[in-house]
Amino acid sequence: MEVEKREAEVIEKAIQAWRAEGVIDEVAAQKLTKHVRVKDSNANVLSLYAFISAVSCGLLAFGALVMDEKWIELLRRRFGFSEILVGVCFAIITLLFVYFSKKRIKKNVYSPAANETFNITIILSLIVTLAYFGRSIGYQNGNYAPLLLVAASAFGIAAWYLRSQLLWATMLVALAGWWGAQTYYWSGDADYVMGMNYPLRFTIFGVSLVLASFAVQHIKALQHFAKVTQVIAWVLFLTAAWTLSIFGNNGSFEEWQRIRQGKFWFWAMSFSLMLIGLIFYAFRKRDDFLRDVCLVFFLLNIYTRYFEYFWDKTNKGLFFAILAFSFWGVGRMAERWRKKQLENATKETQEE
């Protein structure tokens, strides 16, 4: 049953009240909740596009006014402020933004997009805070990793306090930046760390993030962030693994150019087999996101392999014709499978 967002919230509250009063049990409550779907409306789409535009303009304004640091530096030198003092001032501003964001969330419960848009001010203000703190200590002789770890921790705490998925996503991106900076510092400007190049390092980091996303689903205080953690973890892992399938565990771009692409067959085959396994796993678990993102990377993998091995050796039209018929066949199989699933779901609903 498709209903408007406000109606869905009323129905959900009613179901929870019935469960609390013992009118229905937990199993019945879950079944009722499962059959209620929120209907998309033009107003929702319009508001989403408006907020995306607001975010874009806000980022451009921030870049023009703050990131070039001209006006901040002008004020700092005019009044003789130290860099640490500027950092403290922006830290206070960040805390004020967190306070106002909390008030907004309590007041505008049904405006999550607007609330998340306001949280961008927290991200930008915190970035300036840490940038000036870092400048005041000289970035520890070029080691940006500790600062990025502090940023990730701050974003994580703010995300948990405000239940903000945007701040949580920013924390995960900051963690990825920390890993890259930390492993670079460990390498001492060399190509490898513990025998691993950048793609392999980030593939391992992606695996760790995917495992963490499964753990988040079972931690009650963090379950609100389960979906965004899953999305970022899989995208980061698959992007790193795709890059690894191209470059292998090669240290430098110059070295990679001197090696024939056929030498990296092991990495390409491993990535292809992994994608096939993940697609079957996603279908069995009915994980729509994992299924879709793996299919996208599977297509990307096929195009990548074609450009690597067959671009100069096969007829382009013939290759893409075979590819088109192959995907048409896969699409037909998927349609039949989906039709069967819908028929089974309808039968289960009728029996209930």
Summary of the structure (lengths in Angstrom):
residues: 352
radius of gyration: 25.0
end to end distance: 15.0
largest distance: 76.8
contacts: 952
relative contact order: 0.04
helix: 83%
strand: 2%
